[in-house]
């Protein structure tokens, strides 16, 4: 994907979020709100939707998922530290598999019924 197309996709997404009256929030606060849904951190395991830029090809991706899902694990640990690489392992409800979200590329998220946009 060309850089100009990527910029256009991001602009379109931001305009949509502003139109829907998303609450501006810092990236760190938004990540805290997402992590608060994790049942391992005394959350309820609620679903959330996050929009971010994929590291592999630079496209914008919308993921509906939740944290703390253990049902489909095959065993073993990750061969790297996801937190050190600023990645968040999430269970993707639409694909039925685990995905990694790059925390540095989050554009927006809907958590607990409230839409947030990174300022």
Phi and psi restraints in degrees (range 20) as a CNS / XPLOR table:
assign (resid 1 and name C) (resid 2 and name N)
       (resid 2 and name CA) (resid 2 and name C) 1.0 -73.3 20.0 2
assign (resid 2 and name N) (resid 2 and name CA)
       (resid 2 and name C) (resid 3 and name N) 1.0 153.2 20.0 2
assign (resid 2 and name C) (resid 3 and name N)
       (resid 3 and name CA) (resid 3 and name C) 1.0 -60.0 20.0 2
assign (resid 3 and name N) (resid 3 and name CA)
       (resid 3 and name C) (resid 4 and name N) 1.0 -39.6 20.0 2
assign (resid 3 and name C) (resid 4 and name N)
       (resid 4 and name CA) (resid 4 and name C) 1.0 -63.9 20.0 2
assign (resid 4 and name N) (resid 4 and name CA)
       (resid 4 and name C) (resid 5 and name N) 1.0 -38.8 20.0 2
assign (resid 4 and name C) (resid 5 and name N)
       (resid 5 and name CA) (resid 5 and name C) 1.0 -66.8 20.0 2
assign (resid 5 and name N) (resid 5 and name CA)
       (resid 5 and name C) (resid 6 and name N) 1.0 -40.2 20.0 2
assign (resid 5 and name C) (resid 6 and name N)
       (resid 6 and name CA) (resid 6 and name C) 1.0 -61.2 20.0 2
assign (resid 6 and name N) (resid 6 and name CA)
       (resid 6 and name C) (resid 7 and name N) 1.0 -45.7 20.0 2
assign (resid 6 and name C) (resid 7 and name N)
       (resid 7 and name CA) (resid 7 and name C) 1.0 -61.0 20.0 2
assign (resid 7 and name N) (resid 7 and name CA)
       (resid 7 and name C) (resid 8 and name N) 1.0 -42.1 20.0 2
assign (resid 7 and name C) (resid 8 and name N)
       (resid 8 and name CA) (resid 8 and name C) 1.0 -63.9 20.0 2
assign (resid 8 and name N) (resid 8 and name CA)
       (resid 8 and name C) (resid 9 and name N) 1.0 -40.6 20.0 2
assign (resid 8 and name C) (resid 9 and name N)
       (resid 9 and name CA) (resid 9 and name C) 1.0 -62.8 20.0 2
assign (resid 9 and name N) (resid 9 and name CA)
       (resid 9 and name C) (resid 10 and name N) 1.0 -42.3 20.0 2
assign (resid 9 and name C) (resid 10 and name N)
       (resid 10 and name CA) (resid 10 and name C) 1.0 -65.6 20.0 2
assign (resid 10 and name N) (resid 10 and name CA)
       (resid 10 and name C) (resid 11 and name N) 1.0 -41.6 20.0 2
assign (resid 10 and name C) (resid 11 and name N)
       (resid 11 and name CA) (resid 11 and name C) 1.0 -63.1 20.0 2
assign (resid 11 and name N) (resid 11 and name CA)
       (resid 11 and name C) (resid 12 and name N) 1.0 -42.8 20.0 2
assign (resid 11 and name C) (resid 12 and name N)
       (resid 12 and name CA) (resid 12 and name C) 1.0 -61.6 20.0 2
assign (resid 12 and name N) (resid 12 and name CA)
       (resid 12 and name C) (resid 13 and name N) 1.0 -43.5 20.0 2
assign (resid 12 and name C) (resid 13 and name N)
       (resid 13 and name CA) (resid 13 and name C) 1.0 -65.5 20.0 2
assign (resid 13 and name N) (resid 13 and name CA)
       (resid 13 and name C) (resid 14 and name N) 1.0 -42.2 20.0 2
assign (resid 13 and name C) (resid 14 and name N)
       (resid 14 and name CA) (resid 14 and name C) 1.0 -65.8 20.0 2
assign (resid 14 and name N) (resid 14 and name CA)
       (resid 14 and name C) (resid 15 and name N) 1.0 -40.7 20.0 2
assign (resid 14 and name C) (resid 15 and name N)
       (resid 15 and name CA) (resid 15 and name C) 1.0 -62.1 20.0 2
assign (resid 15 and name N) (resid 15 and name CA)
       (resid 15 and name C) (resid 16 and name N) 1.0 -40.3 20.0 2
assign (resid 15 and name C) (resid 16 and name N)
       (resid 16 and name CA) (resid 16 and name C) 1.0 -61.9 20.0 2
assign (resid 16 and name N) (resid 16 and name CA)
       (resid 16 and name C) (resid 17 and name N) 1.0 -43.7 20.0 2
assign (resid 16 and name C) (resid 17 and name N)
       (resid 17 and name CA) (resid 17 and name C) 1.0 -67.0 20.0 2
assign (resid 17 and name N) (resid 17 and name CA)
       (resid 17 and name C) (resid 18 and name N) 1.0 -39.2 20.0 2
assign (resid 17 and name C) (resid 18 and name N)
       (resid 18 and name CA) (resid 18 and name C) 1.0 -65.5 20.0 2
assign (resid 18 and name N) (resid 18 and name CA)
       (resid 18 and name C) (resid 19 and name N) 1.0 -40.0 20.0 2
assign (resid 18 and name C) (resid 19 and name N)
       (resid 19 and name CA) (resid 19 and name C) 1.0 -62.1 20.0 2
assign (resid 19 and name N) (resid 19 and name CA)
       (resid 19 and name C) (resid 20 and name N) 1.0 -36.7 20.0 2
assign (resid 19 and name C) (resid 20 and name N)
       (resid 20 and name CA) (resid 20 and name C) 1.0 -84.3 20.0 2
assign (resid 20 and name N) (resid 20 and name CA)
       (resid 20 and name C) (resid 21 and name N) 1.0 10.0 20.0 2
assign (resid 20 and name C) (resid 21 and name N)
       (resid 21 and name CA) (resid 21 and name C) 1.0 58.9 20.0 2
assign (resid 21 and name N) (resid 21 and name CA)
       (resid 21 and name C) (resid 22 and name N) 1.0 49.6 20.0 2
assign (resid 21 and name C) (resid 22 and name N)
       (resid 22 and name CA) (resid 22 and name C) 1.0 -69.4 20.0 2
assign (resid 22 and name N) (resid 22 and name CA)
       (resid 22 and name C) (resid 23 and name N) 1.0 145.5 20.0 2
assign (resid 22 and name C) (resid 23 and name N)
       (resid 23 and name CA) (resid 23 and name C) 1.0 -83.5 20.0 2
assign (resid 23 and name N) (resid 23 and name CA)
       (resid 23 and name C) (resid 24 and name N) 1.0 123.9 20.0 2
assign (resid 23 and name C) (resid 24 and name N)
       (resid 24 and name CA) (resid 24 and name C) 1.0 -67.6 20.0 2
assign (resid 24 and name N) (resid 24 and name CA)
       (resid 24 and name C) (resid 25 and name N) 1.0 137.1 20.0 2
assign (resid 24 and name C) (resid 25 and name N)
       (resid 25 and name CA) (resid 25 and name C) 1.0 -150.8 20.0 2
assign (resid 25 and name N) (resid 25 and name CA)
       (resid 25 and name C) (resid 26 and name N) 1.0 151.2 20.0 2
assign (resid 25 and name C) (resid 26 and name N)
       (resid 26 and name CA) (resid 26 and name C) 1.0 -72.4 20.0 2
assign (resid 26 and name N) (resid 26 and name CA)
       (resid 26 and name C) (resid 27 and name N) 1.0 155.3 20.0 2
assign (resid 26 and name C) (resid 27 and name N)
       (resid 27 and name CA) (resid 27 and name C) 1.0 -58.7 20.0 2
assign (resid 27 and name N) (resid 27 and name CA)
       (resid 27 and name C) (resid 28 and name N) 1.0 -42.5 20.0 2
assign (resid 27 and name C) (resid 28 and name N)
       (resid 28 and name CA) (resid 28 and name C) 1.0 -63.9 20.0 2
assign (resid 28 and name N) (resid 28 and name CA)
       (resid 28 and name C) (resid 29 and name N) 1.0 -41.1 20.0 2
assign (resid 28 and name C) (resid 29 and name N)
       (resid 29 and name CA) (resid 29 and name C) 1.0 -67.7 20.0 2
assign (resid 29 and name N) (resid 29 and name CA)
       (resid 29 and name C) (resid 30 and name N) 1.0 -38.1 20.0 2
assign (resid 29 and name C) (resid 30 and name N)
       (resid 30 and name CA) (resid 30 and name C) 1.0 -65.4 20.0 2
assign (resid 30 and name N) (resid 30 and name CA)
       (resid 30 and name C) (resid 31 and name N) 1.0 -42.3 20.0 2
assign (resid 30 and name C) (resid 31 and name N)
       (resid 31 and name CA) (resid 31 and name C) 1.0 -62.0 20.0 2
assign (resid 31 and name N) (resid 31 and name CA)
       (resid 31 and name C) (resid 32 and name N) 1.0 -39.9 20.0 2
assign (resid 31 and name C) (resid 32 and name N)
       (resid 32 and name CA) (resid 32 and name C) 1.0 -62.2 20.0 2
assign (resid 32 and name N) (resid 32 and name CA)
       (resid 32 and name C) (resid 33 and name N) 1.0 -40.3 20.0 2
assign (resid 32 and name C) (resid 33 and name N)
       (resid 33 and name CA) (resid 33 and name C) 1.0 -65.1 20.0 2
assign (resid 33 and name N) (resid 33 and name CA)
       (resid 33 and name C) (resid 34 and name N) 1.0 -39.9 20.0 2
assign (resid 33 and name C) (resid 34 and name N)
       (resid 34 and name CA) (resid 34 and name C) 1.0 -66.0 20.0 2
assign (resid 34 and name N) (resid 34 and name CA)
       (resid 34 and name C) (resid 35 and name N) 1.0 -47.1 20.0 2
assign (resid 34 and name C) (resid 35 and name N)
       (resid 35 and name CA) (resid 35 and name C) 1.0 -65.8 20.0 2
assign (resid 35 and name N) (resid 35 and name CA)
       (resid 35 and name C) (resid 36 and name N) 1.0 -24.4 20.0 2
assign (resid 35 and name C) (resid 36 and name N)
       (resid 36 and name CA) (resid 36 and name C) 1.0 -68.1 20.0 2
assign (resid 36 and name N) (resid 36 and name CA)
       (resid 36 and name C) (resid 37 and name N) 1.0 -16.5 20.0 2
assign (resid 36 and name C) (resid 37 and name N)
       (resid 37 and name CA) (resid 37 and name C) 1.0 -80.3 20.0 2
assign (resid 37 and name N) (resid 37 and name CA)
       (resid 37 and name C) (resid 38 and name N) 1.0 -10.7 20.0 2
assign (resid 37 and name C) (resid 38 and name N)
       (resid 38 and name CA) (resid 38 and name C) 1.0 -69.1 20.0 2
assign (resid 38 and name N) (resid 38 and name CA)
       (resid 38 and name C) (resid 39 and name N) 1.0 123.6 20.0 2
assign (resid 38 and name C) (resid 39 and name N)
       (resid 39 and name CA) (resid 39 and name C) 1.0 -63.1 20.0 2
assign (resid 39 and name N) (resid 39 and name CA)
       (resid 39 and name C) (resid 40 and name N) 1.0 -22.8 20.0 2
assign (resid 39 and name C) (resid 40 and name N)
       (resid 40 and name CA) (resid 40 and name C) 1.0 -70.5 20.0 2
assign (resid 40 and name N) (resid 40 and name CA)
       (resid 40 and name C) (resid 41 and name N) 1.0 -19.2 20.0 2
assign (resid 40 and name C) (resid 41 and name N)
       (resid 41 and name CA) (resid 41 and name C) 1.0 -107.7 20.0 2
assign (resid 41 and name N) (resid 41 and name CA)
       (resid 41 and name C) (resid 42 and name N) 1.0 34.8 20.0 2
assign (resid 41 and name C) (resid 42 and name N)
       (resid 42 and name CA) (resid 42 and name C) 1.0 61.4 20.0 2
assign (resid 42 and name N) (resid 42 and name CA)
       (resid 42 and name C) (resid 43 and name N) 1.0 25.7 20.0 2
assign (resid 42 and name C) (resid 43 and name N)
       (resid 43 and name CA) (resid 43 and name C) 1.0 -88.5 20.0 2
assign (resid 43 and name N) (resid 43 and name CA)
       (resid 43 and name C) (resid 44 and name N) 1.0 179.7 20.0 2
assign (resid 43 and name C) (resid 44 and name N)
       (resid 44 and name CA) (resid 44 and name C) 1.0 -96.7 20.0 2
assign (resid 44 and name N) (resid 44 and name CA)
       (resid 44 and name C) (resid 45 and name N) 1.0 -3.1 20.0 2
assign (resid 44 and name C) (resid 45 and name N)
       (resid 45 and name CA) (resid 45 and name C) 1.0 76.4 20.0 2
assign (resid 45 and name N) (resid 45 and name CA)
       (resid 45 and name C) (resid 46 and name N) 1.0 31.1 20.0 2
assign (resid 45 and name C) (resid 46 and name N)
       (resid 46 and name CA) (resid 46 and name C) 1.0 -67.4 20.0 2
assign (resid 46 and name N) (resid 46 and name CA)
       (resid 46 and name C) (resid 47 and name N) 1.0 153.0 20.0 2
assign (resid 46 and name C) (resid 47 and name N)
       (resid 47 and name CA) (resid 47 and name C) 1.0 -75.8 20.0 2
assign (resid 47 and name N) (resid 47 and name CA)
       (resid 47 and name C) (resid 48 and name N) 1.0 153.6 20.0 2
assign (resid 47 and name C) (resid 48 and name N)
       (resid 48 and name CA) (resid 48 and name C) 1.0 -145.5 20.0 2
assign (resid 48 and name N) (resid 48 and name CA)
       (resid 48 and name C) (resid 49 and name N) 1.0 160.1 20.0 2
assign (resid 48 and name C) (resid 49 and name N)
       (resid 49 and name CA) (resid 49 and name C) 1.0 -119.0 20.0 2
assign (resid 49 and name N) (resid 49 and name CA)
       (resid 49 and name C) (resid 50 and name N) 1.0 131.7 20.0 2
assign (resid 49 and name C) (resid 50 and name N)
       (resid 50 and name CA) (resid 50 and name C) 1.0 -130.3 20.0 2
assign (resid 50 and name N) (resid 50 and name CA)
       (resid 50 and name C) (resid 51 and name N) 1.0 139.1 20.0 2
assign (resid 50 and name C) (resid 51 and name N)
       (resid 51 and name CA) (resid 51 and name C) 1.0 -110.9 20.0 2
assign (resid 51 and name N) (resid 51 and name CA)
       (resid 51 and name C) (resid 52 and name N) 1.0 128.3 20.0 2
assign (resid 51 and name C) (resid 52 and name N)
       (resid 52 and name CA) (resid 52 and name C) 1.0 -150.0 20.0 2
assign (resid 52 and name N) (resid 52 and name CA)
       (resid 52 and name C) (resid 53 and name N) 1.0 169.6 20.0 2
assign (resid 52 and name C) (resid 53 and name N)
       (resid 53 and name CA) (resid 53 and name C) 1.0 -98.3 20.0 2
assign (resid 53 and name N) (resid 53 and name CA)
       (resid 53 and name C) (resid 54 and name N) 1.0 126.6 20.0 2
assign (resid 53 and name C) (resid 54 and name N)
       (resid 54 and name CA) (resid 54 and name C) 1.0 -70.0 20.0 2
assign (resid 54 and name N) (resid 54 and name CA)
       (resid 54 and name C) (resid 55 and name N) 1.0 140.3 20.0 2
assign (resid 54 and name C) (resid 55 and name N)
       (resid 55 and name CA) (resid 55 and name C) 1.0 -71.6 20.0 2
assign (resid 55 and name N) (resid 55 and name CA)
       (resid 55 and name C) (resid 56 and name N) 1.0 -31.7 20.0 2
assign (resid 55 and name C) (resid 56 and name N)
       (resid 56 and name CA) (resid 56 and name C) 1.0 -70.7 20.0 2
assign (resid 56 and name N) (resid 56 and name CA)
       (resid 56 and name C) (resid 57 and name N) 1.0 -45.1 20.0 2
assign (resid 56 and name C) (resid 57 and name N)
       (resid 57 and name CA) (resid 57 and name C) 1.0 -130.1 20.0 2
assign (resid 57 and name N) (resid 57 and name CA)
       (resid 57 and name C) (resid 58 and name N) 1.0 0.8 20.0 2
assign (resid 57 and name C) (resid 58 and name N)
       (resid 58 and name CA) (resid 58 and name C) 1.0 78.4 20.0 2
assign (resid 58 and name N) (resid 58 and name CA)
       (resid 58 and name C) (resid 59 and name N) 1.0 9.6 20.0 2
assign (resid 58 and name C) (resid 59 and name N)
       (resid 59 and name CA) (resid 59 and name C) 1.0 -82.5 20.0 2
assign (resid 59 and name N) (resid 59 and name CA)
       (resid 59 and name C) (resid 60 and name N) 1.0 157.7 20.0 2
assign (resid 59 and name C) (resid 60 and name N)
       (resid 60 and name CA) (resid 60 and name C) 1.0 -83.9 20.0 2
assign (resid 60 and name N) (resid 60 and name CA)
       (resid 60 and name C) (resid 61 and name N) 1.0 135.2 20.0 2
assign (resid 60 and name C) (resid 61 and name N)
       (resid 61 and name CA) (resid 61 and name C) 1.0 -129.0 20.0 2
assign (resid 61 and name N) (resid 61 and name CA)
       (resid 61 and name C) (resid 62 and name N) 1.0 137.8 20.0 2
assign (resid 61 and name C) (resid 62 and name N)
       (resid 62 and name CA) (resid 62 and name C) 1.0 -110.1 20.0 2
assign (resid 62 and name N) (resid 62 and name CA)
       (resid 62 and name C) (resid 63 and name N) 1.0 124.5 20.0 2
assign (resid 62 and name C) (resid 63 and name N)
       (resid 63 and name CA) (resid 63 and name C) 1.0 -123.4 20.0 2
assign (resid 63 and name N) (resid 63 and name CA)
       (resid 63 and name C) (resid 64 and name N) 1.0 128.6 20.0 2
assign (resid 63 and name C) (resid 64 and name N)
       (resid 64 and name CA) (resid 64 and name C) 1.0 -106.6 20.0 2
assign (resid 64 and name N) (resid 64 and name CA)
       (resid 64 and name C) (resid 65 and name N) 1.0 116.3 20.0 2
assign (resid 64 and name C) (resid 65 and name N)
       (resid 65 and name CA) (resid 65 and name C) 1.0 -156.8 20.0 2
assign (resid 65 and name N) (resid 65 and name CA)
       (resid 65 and name C) (resid 66 and name N) 1.0 -170.1 20.0 2
assign (resid 65 and name C) (resid 66 and name N)
       (resid 66 and name CA) (resid 66 and name C) 1.0 -151.1 20.0 2
assign (resid 66 and name N) (resid 66 and name CA)
       (resid 66 and name C) (resid 67 and name N) 1.0 159.9 20.0 2
assign (resid 66 and name C) (resid 67 and name N)
       (resid 67 and name CA) (resid 67 and name C) 1.0 -96.1 20.0 2
assign (resid 67 and name N) (resid 67 and name CA)
       (resid 67 and name C) (resid 68 and name N) 1.0 158.9 20.0 2
assign (resid 67 and name C) (resid 68 and name N)
       (resid 68 and name CA) (resid 68 and name C) 1.0 80.8 20.0 2
assign (resid 68 and name N) (resid 68 and name CA)
       (resid 68 and name C) (resid 69 and name N) 1.0 9.3 20.0 2
assign (resid 68 and name C) (resid 69 and name N)
       (resid 69 and name CA) (resid 69 and name C) 1.0 -75.7 20.0 2
assign (resid 69 and name N) (resid 69 and name CA)
       (resid 69 and name C) (resid 70 and name N) 1.0 126.4 20.0 2
assign (resid 69 and name C) (resid 70 and name N)
       (resid 70 and name CA) (resid 70 and name C) 1.0 -115.8 20.0 2
assign (resid 70 and name N) (resid 70 and name CA)
       (resid 70 and name C) (resid 71 and name N) 1.0 -9.5 20.0 2
assign (resid 70 and name C) (resid 71 and name N)
       (resid 71 and name CA) (resid 71 and name C) 1.0 -58.9 20.0 2
assign (resid 71 and name N) (resid 71 and name CA)
       (resid 71 and name C) (resid 72 and name N) 1.0 -38.5 20.0 2
assign (resid 71 and name C) (resid 72 and name N)
       (resid 72 and name CA) (resid 72 and name C) 1.0 -101.8 20.0 2
assign (resid 72 and name N) (resid 72 and name CA)
       (resid 72 and name C) (resid 73 and name N) 1.0 13.2 20.0 2
assign (resid 72 and name C) (resid 73 and name N)
       (resid 73 and name CA) (resid 73 and name C) 1.0 -69.0 20.0 2
assign (resid 73 and name N) (resid 73 and name CA)
       (resid 73 and name C) (resid 74 and name N) 1.0 142.3 20.0 2
assign (resid 73 and name C) (resid 74 and name N)
       (resid 74 and name CA) (resid 74 and name C) 1.0 -96.3 20.0 2
assign (resid 74 and name N) (resid 74 and name CA)
       (resid 74 and name C) (resid 75 and name N) 1.0 -4.0 20.0 2
assign (resid 74 and name C) (resid 75 and name N)
       (resid 75 and name CA) (resid 75 and name C) 1.0 103.8 20.0 2
assign (resid 75 and name N) (resid 75 and name CA)
       (resid 75 and name C) (resid 76 and name N) 1.0 156.9 20.0 2
assign (resid 75 and name C) (resid 76 and name N)
       (resid 76 and name CA) (resid 76 and name C) 1.0 87.4 20.0 2
assign (resid 76 and name N) (resid 76 and name CA)
       (resid 76 and name C) (resid 77 and name N) 1.0 170.4 20.0 2
assign (resid 76 and name C) (resid 77 and name N)
       (resid 77 and name CA) (resid 77 and name C) 1.0 -112.1 20.0 2
assign (resid 77 and name N) (resid 77 and name CA)
       (resid 77 and name C) (resid 78 and name N) 1.0 164.5 20.0 2
assign (resid 77 and name C) (resid 78 and name N)
       (resid 78 and name CA) (resid 78 and name C) 1.0 -65.7 20.0 2
assign (resid 78 and name N) (resid 78 and name CA)
       (resid 78 and name C) (resid 79 and name N) 1.0 144.0 20.0 2
assign (resid 78 and name C) (resid 79 and name N)
       (resid 79 and name CA) (resid 79 and name C) 1.0 -77.1 20.0 2
assign (resid 79 and name N) (resid 79 and name CA)
       (resid 79 and name C) (resid 80 and name N) 1.0 3.6 20.0 2
assign (resid 79 and name C) (resid 80 and name N)
       (resid 80 and name CA) (resid 80 and name C) 1.0 -145.4 20.0 2
assign (resid 80 and name N) (resid 80 and name CA)
       (resid 80 and name C) (resid 81 and name N) 1.0 165.9 20.0 2
assign (resid 80 and name C) (resid 81 and name N)
       (resid 81 and name CA) (resid 81 and name C) 1.0 -91.4 20.0 2
assign (resid 81 and name N) (resid 81 and name CA)
       (resid 81 and name C) (resid 82 and name N) 1.0 106.8 20.0 2
assign (resid 81 and name C) (resid 82 and name N)
       (resid 82 and name CA) (resid 82 and name C) 1.0 -61.7 20.0 2
assign (resid 82 and name N) (resid 82 and name CA)
       (resid 82 and name C) (resid 83 and name N) 1.0 -39.1 20.0 2
assign (resid 82 and name C) (resid 83 and name N)
       (resid 83 and name CA) (resid 83 and name C) 1.0 -64.0 20.0 2
assign (resid 83 and name N) (resid 83 and name CA)
       (resid 83 and name C) (resid 84 and name N) 1.0 -37.5 20.0 2
assign (resid 83 and name C) (resid 84 and name N)
       (resid 84 and name CA) (resid 84 and name C) 1.0 -66.3 20.0 2
assign (resid 84 and name N) (resid 84 and name CA)
       (resid 84 and name C) (resid 85 and name N) 1.0 -30.1 20.0 2
assign (resid 84 and name C) (resid 85 and name N)
       (resid 85 and name CA) (resid 85 and name C) 1.0 -92.1 20.0 2
assign (resid 85 and name N) (resid 85 and name CA)
       (resid 85 and name C) (resid 86 and name N) 1.0 8.3 20.0 2
assign (resid 85 and name C) (resid 86 and name N)
       (resid 86 and name CA) (resid 86 and name C) 1.0 56.0 20.0 2
assign (resid 86 and name N) (resid 86 and name CA)
       (resid 86 and name C) (resid 87 and name N) 1.0 47.5 20.0 2
assign (resid 86 and name C) (resid 87 and name N)
       (resid 87 and name CA) (resid 87 and name C) 1.0 -117.0 20.0 2
assign (resid 87 and name N) (resid 87 and name CA)
       (resid 87 and name C) (resid 88 and name N) 1.0 148.9 20.0 2
assign (resid 87 and name C) (resid 88 and name N)
       (resid 88 and name CA) (resid 88 and name C) 1.0 -122.3 20.0 2
assign (resid 88 and name N) (resid 88 and name CA)
       (resid 88 and name C) (resid 89 and name N) 1.0 115.8 20.0 2
assign (resid 88 and name C) (resid 89 and name N)
       (resid 89 and name CA) (resid 89 and name C) 1.0 -73.8 20.0 2
assign (resid 89 and name N) (resid 89 and name CA)
       (resid 89 and name C) (resid 90 and name N) 1.0 128.0 20.0 2
assign (resid 89 and name C) (resid 90 and name N)
       (resid 90 and name CA) (resid 90 and name C) 1.0 -134.0 20.0 2
assign (resid 90 and name N) (resid 90 and name CA)
       (resid 90 and name C) (resid 91 and name N) 1.0 144.3 20.0 2
assign (resid 90 and name C) (resid 91 and name N)
       (resid 91 and name CA) (resid 91 and name C) 1.0 -87.8 20.0 2
assign (resid 91 and name N) (resid 91 and name CA)
       (resid 91 and name C) (resid 92 and name N) 1.0 118.1 20.0 2
assign (resid 91 and name C) (resid 92 and name N)
       (resid 92 and name CA) (resid 92 and name C) 1.0 -82.1 20.0 2
assign (resid 92 and name N) (resid 92 and name CA)
       (resid 92 and name C) (resid 93 and name N) 1.0 111.4 20.0 2
assign (resid 92 and name C) (resid 93 and name N)
       (resid 93 and name CA) (resid 93 and name C) 1.0 -68.2 20.0 2
assign (resid 93 and name N) (resid 93 and name CA)
       (resid 93 and name C) (resid 94 and name N) 1.0 -30.2 20.0 2
assign (resid 93 and name C) (resid 94 and name N)
       (resid 94 and name CA) (resid 94 and name C) 1.0 -76.5 20.0 2
assign (resid 94 and name N) (resid 94 and name CA)
       (resid 94 and name C) (resid 95 and name N) 1.0 -37.6 20.0 2
assign (resid 94 and name C) (resid 95 and name N)
       (resid 95 and name CA) (resid 95 and name C) 1.0 -92.2 20.0 2
assign (resid 95 and name N) (resid 95 and name CA)
       (resid 95 and name C) (resid 96 and name N) 1.0 -16.4 20.0 2
assign (resid 95 and name C) (resid 96 and name N)
       (resid 96 and name CA) (resid 96 and name C) 1.0 68.3 20.0 2
assign (resid 96 and name N) (resid 96 and name CA)
       (resid 96 and name C) (resid 97 and name N) 1.0 33.0 20.0 2
assign (resid 96 and name C) (resid 97 and name N)
       (resid 97 and name CA) (resid 97 and name C) 1.0 -149.0 20.0 2
assign (resid 97 and name N) (resid 97 and name CA)
       (resid 97 and name C) (resid 98 and name N) 1.0 171.8 20.0 2
assign (resid 97 and name C) (resid 98 and name N)
       (resid 98 and name CA) (resid 98 and name C) 1.0 -90.0 20.0 2
assign (resid 98 and name N) (resid 98 and name CA)
       (resid 98 and name C) (resid 99 and name N) 1.0 142.9 20.0 2
assign (resid 98 and name C) (resid 99 and name N)
       (resid 99 and name CA) (resid 99 and name C) 1.0 -134.3 20.0 2
assign (resid 99 and name N) (resid 99 and name CA)
       (resid 99 and name C) (resid 100 and name N) 1.0 160.7 20.0 2
assign (resid 99 and name C) (resid 100 and name N)
       (resid 100 and name CA) (resid 100 and name C) 1.0 -110.4 20.0 2
assign (resid 100 and name N) (resid 100 and name CA)
       (resid 100 and name C) (resid 101 and name N) 1.0 131.9 20.0 2
assign (resid 100 and name C) (resid 101 and name N)
       (resid 101 and name CA) (resid 101 and name C) 1.0 -105.9 20.0 2
assign (resid 101 and name N) (resid 101 and name CA)
       (resid 101 and name C) (resid 102 and name N) 1.0 127.9 20.0 2
assign (resid 101 and name C) (resid 102 and name N)
       (resid 102 and name CA) (resid 102 and name C) 1.0 -77.4 20.0 2
assign (resid 102 and name N) (resid 102 and name CA)
       (resid 102 and name C) (resid 103 and name N) 1.0 112.2 20.0 2
assign (resid 102 and name C) (resid 103 and name N)
       (resid 103 and name CA) (resid 103 and name C) 1.0 -63.2 20.0 2
assign (resid 103 and name N) (resid 103 and name CA)
       (resid 103 and name C) (resid 104 and name N) 1.0 -23.7 20.0 2
assign (resid 103 and name C) (resid 104 and name N)
       (resid 104 and name CA) (resid 104 and name C) 1.0 -77.3 20.0 2
assign (resid 104 and name N) (resid 104 and name CA)
       (resid 104 and name C) (resid 105 and name N) 1.0 -14.8 20.0 2
assign (resid 104 and name C) (resid 105 and name N)
       (resid 105 and name CA) (resid 105 and name C) 1.0 -111.0 20.0 2
assign (resid 105 and name N) (resid 105 and name CA)
       (resid 105 and name C) (resid 106 and name N) 1.0 13.1 20.0 2
assign (resid 105 and name C) (resid 106 and name N)
       (resid 106 and name CA) (resid 106 and name C) 1.0 -69.4 20.0 2
assign (resid 106 and name N) (resid 106 and name CA)
       (resid 106 and name C) (resid 107 and name N) 1.0 132.0 20.0 2
assign (resid 106 and name C) (resid 107 and name N)
       (resid 107 and name CA) (resid 107 and name C) 1.0 -99.7 20.0 2
assign (resid 107 and name N) (resid 107 and name CA)
       (resid 107 and name C) (resid 108 and name N) 1.0 -45.1 20.0 2
assign (resid 107 and name C) (resid 108 and name N)
       (resid 108 and name CA) (resid 108 and name C) 1.0 -157.5 20.0 2
assign (resid 108 and name N) (resid 108 and name CA)
       (resid 108 and name C) (resid 109 and name N) 1.0 168.8 20.0 2
assign (resid 108 and name C) (resid 109 and name N)
       (resid 109 and name CA) (resid 109 and name C) 1.0 -157.1 20.0 2
assign (resid 109 and name N) (resid 109 and name CA)
       (resid 109 and name C) (resid 110 and name N) 1.0 152.2 20.0 2
assign (resid 109 and name C) (resid 110 and name N)
       (resid 110 and name CA) (resid 110 and name C) 1.0 -117.3 20.0 2
assign (resid 110 and name N) (resid 110 and name CA)
       (resid 110 and name C) (resid 111 and name N) 1.0 113.8 20.0 2
assign (resid 110 and name C) (resid 111 and name N)
       (resid 111 and name CA) (resid 111 and name C) 1.0 -128.0 20.0 2
assign (resid 111 and name N) (resid 111 and name CA)
       (resid 111 and name C) (resid 112 and name N) 1.0 127.0 20.0 2
assign (resid 111 and name C) (resid 112 and name N)
       (resid 112 and name CA) (resid 112 and name C) 1.0 60.3 20.0 2
assign (resid 112 and name N) (resid 112 and name CA)
       (resid 112 and name C) (resid 113 and name N) 1.0 32.6 20.0 2
assign (resid 112 and name C) (resid 113 and name N)
       (resid 113 and name CA) (resid 113 and name C) 1.0 83.9 20.0 2
assign (resid 113 and name N) (resid 113 and name CA)
       (resid 113 and name C) (resid 114 and name N) 1.0 -3.9 20.0 2
assign (resid 113 and name C) (resid 114 and name N)
       (resid 114 and name CA) (resid 114 and name C) 1.0 -110.2 20.0 2
assign (resid 114 and name N) (resid 114 and name CA)
       (resid 114 and name C) (resid 115 and name N) 1.0 130.0 20.0 2
assign (resid 114 and name C) (resid 115 and name N)
       (resid 115 and name CA) (resid 115 and name C) 1.0 -87.3 20.0 2
assign (resid 115 and name N) (resid 115 and name CA)
       (resid 115 and name C) (resid 116 and name N) 1.0 131.7 20.0 2
assign (resid 115 and name C) (resid 116 and name N)
       (resid 116 and name CA) (resid 116 and name C) 1.0 -122.5 20.0 2
assign (resid 116 and name N) (resid 116 and name CA)
       (resid 116 and name C) (resid 117 and name N) 1.0 145.5 20.0 2
assign (resid 116 and name C) (resid 117 and name N)
       (resid 117 and name CA) (resid 117 and name C) 1.0 -124.8 20.0 2
assign (resid 117 and name N) (resid 117 and name CA)
       (resid 117 and name C) (resid 118 and name N) 1.0 137.4 20.0 2
assign (resid 117 and name C) (resid 118 and name N)
       (resid 118 and name CA) (resid 118 and name C) 1.0 -72.6 20.0 2
assign (resid 118 and name N) (resid 118 and name CA)
       (resid 118 and name C) (resid 119 and name N) 1.0 128.2 20.0 2
